[in-house]
Structures are given as structure tokens and as C-alpha cells.
Amino acid sequence: MSPTAVKPPLPLPLERDRICSAGDNWLFVPDRTNPAGDLEIGYLVKNGERVVLTHCSRQLAELFRILRRLEFEFSTRLQRSEE
């Protein structure tokens, strides 16, 4: 591989979107589907206040997936460089 070639992304284990921190005391709860197939739209929650993300919960979940992938790739490459 040439020095300027970009390596393919490392595989990230497949998993459901997680509840995660989204800033100062906010939690992001992504879309959830129950066994009956009913969809609960994702939302942000802080101190019992809930903001339903009707138009952007999937995009925010995708952003968090991208951030997790970047963190995973960075930590993996950092570990490799330390070996």
C-alpha cells in the first residue's frame, strides 16, 4: 500500500444504537422498536424533560455511530503504534 493510500475502516462490532451522553447532562435515547414492531421515536432527556426528535433522531444516531467508529479506530491504531 502506498504511503498516501487510505486504509479501509476497521470493522466495528454490530450492535444496537446505545443510549449515550449528548452534552451537558443530556442523554440521547435512539429510536426503539418493541417485539410487536411498534416504533418509539428517539429523544433527548434531561432532568425528566424529554424532547422528542421526530425529524432528526436517525441522523443523530448516525452521528453517534460515526463518533463511536472514529473513537474505536483511533484507540485501535494507538494501541498498534504502542506495540
Residue, then its C-alpha position, 0 to 999 in steps of 0.5 A: m500500500s502506498p504511503t498516501a493510500v487510505k486504509p479501509p475502516l476497521p470493522l466495528p462490532l454490530e450492535r444496537d444504537r446505545i443510549c449515550s451522553a449528548g452534552d451537558n447532562w443530556l442523554f440521547v435515547p435512539d429510536r426503539t422498536n418493541p417485539a410487536g414492531d411498534l416504533e418509539i421515536g428517539y429523544l433527548v432527556k434531561n432532568g425528566e424533560r424529554v424532547v422528542l426528535t421526530h425529524c432528526s433522531r436517525q441522523l443523530a444516531e448516525l452521528f453517534r455511530i460515526l463518533r463511536r467508529l472514529e473513537f474505536e479506530f483511533s484507540t485501535r491504531l494507538q494501541r498498534s503504534e504502542e506495540 
